[in-house]
Amino acid sequence: MKEQILVNITPQETRVATIADAVVHELHIERAAQRGIVGNIYLGVVRRVLPGMQSAFIEIGLDRAAFLHIADVIEQRQSPNETLRIERIVHEGQTVLVQVIKDPIGSKGARLSTQISIAGRFLVLLPQDNHIGISQRIEDNAERELLRARMEKLTTGAHQGYIVRTSAEHVTDDELQADIDYLNLIWADIREKTQTQAPQTLLFQDLSLQLRVLRDIVTQETDQILVDSRENYLRMAEFAERFVADALPRIKHYTGERPLFDLYDIETEIEKALSRRVDLKFGGYLIIDQTEAMTTIDVNTGGFVGTRNFDDTIFKTNLEATHVIARQLRLRNLGGIIIVDFIDMDNEEHRNAVLEELRKALASDRTKLTISGFTSLGLVEITRKRTRESLAHILCEPCPTCQGRGEIKTAQTVCYEILREIVREARQFNAREYRILAAQTVIDTLLDEESASLAQLADFIGKPVYLQVETAYTQEQFDIVLM
């Protein structure tokens, strides 16, 4: 399945879309002012140690202190038979070399690890380890052992570890050696900076999105990479020439008059990826709700009536949903706990087939994930590693009208709040009159359905009540002015 990668670059942000069979499969957005920090390496300072939580807060120069848990401390792995405690490893004021493994998300600070890893084109360097790991996506055991033997030969006496990435499956020893040399240069530079730089300093920053595309996203299936910025096309070509030579012929500078994302209808796909409802091809639909703790996906038959019987309709809808769910997880970059509520199926064979189809659909996901079987309630739980903000969190903010609830109070509800508030004010203050400032819908309701209630209130407090429309107010906003 050949794919295209589109790279749209402006001074404010970089956007990347991957397309296969005329369908958008992935979206990545990185803004210059809010660039992610996953992979960055800092010389941090321990500000607070929390023995009860077995964690510590580390200052690395960001607005909020970052979080280090005992499970992410390298010593934990070096002493498997000993239960280590955070207070025995770090202390307040200590400088420590740390790497960001999760961006700050919502109200949470960045998550750190003392286990340093530096990604290259084919390898990941683990400078504090001494073992060779092989990507789980390389399933052929013979190929895994061959790669391990080749790496052990290339790194004899190196006293540091490597993870062999999936992209290394068919490369030569010279290409592996070039990646080793590149990673060693980066690590040597970081070690030198730890001796000369002040605490809370950034020592190493991961590549920008357009260069990570060449390192992490381009595969043998990539047919072409279209870039709409000449300056960045040249940067990508220079990077590819040094580190990803096989990708160089596929990088093209797009010079068309129509915007690149308009040409391939990517803007429409972005809008759809922000919608709560996702329509399926045969009439069913998904409802995707994202919260801070988890994401829920509800599968519905909608207008799909099938051709034979109801069980068959449910089965086909659930099968179709598996592929759309897998795509939406990648498009929206949804992470953490994801609960999928498939339409209930009584047939055990249908349940097993849907679960297997979901596993196949998620197999191409570049992000680590796990899938559970059906629970007694018919739910499937997916956990997907969350390292960066989701698409919605990058592009959107909570609605100022509903405060993120997704609903607003009815005009009638607001009217009753206003009436109660006037009674409350009348008991505290002896005003000559009261003026209600509210949205048009609320004022209309007070003059129409609730006119009797308003007259009754005026009689009760013995003071006149006047109404004034404020066009800038939302339906939930109102003010009561005491004259």
HUJO-V461198 format. One line per field, one symbol per residue. phi: phi as a letter, one per 30 degrees, with the letter a starting at -180 (. if undefined). Layout:
phi->???
This chain:
phi->.dbcccbcbbddacbbbcbbhibdcbbbbbcedbddcejdcbccbdcaccedchabccdbjcdcdccbcedccededdbdccddbedccbbejdcbdbbdcbdebiccddccbcddbbdcdcbbdcdccbccccedddcdddddddddddddddceidhacbcddeddebcddddddddddddddddddddddddccdeicdcacdddedddeddccdbddddabcbcbdedddddddddddbbeddedcdbddbdddeeddechdeddddddcddcbdcdcjdaccccccddabcbccbdhcdcibcbdeddddddddddedddeddddedhdbidbcccddebdddddddddddddddddddddcdabbcddddcicccccbeccbddedddcbbedddchidibbddedddeddddddddddddcbcddabcccadedddddddcecdddddddedddibdbccbdcdddddddabcccc
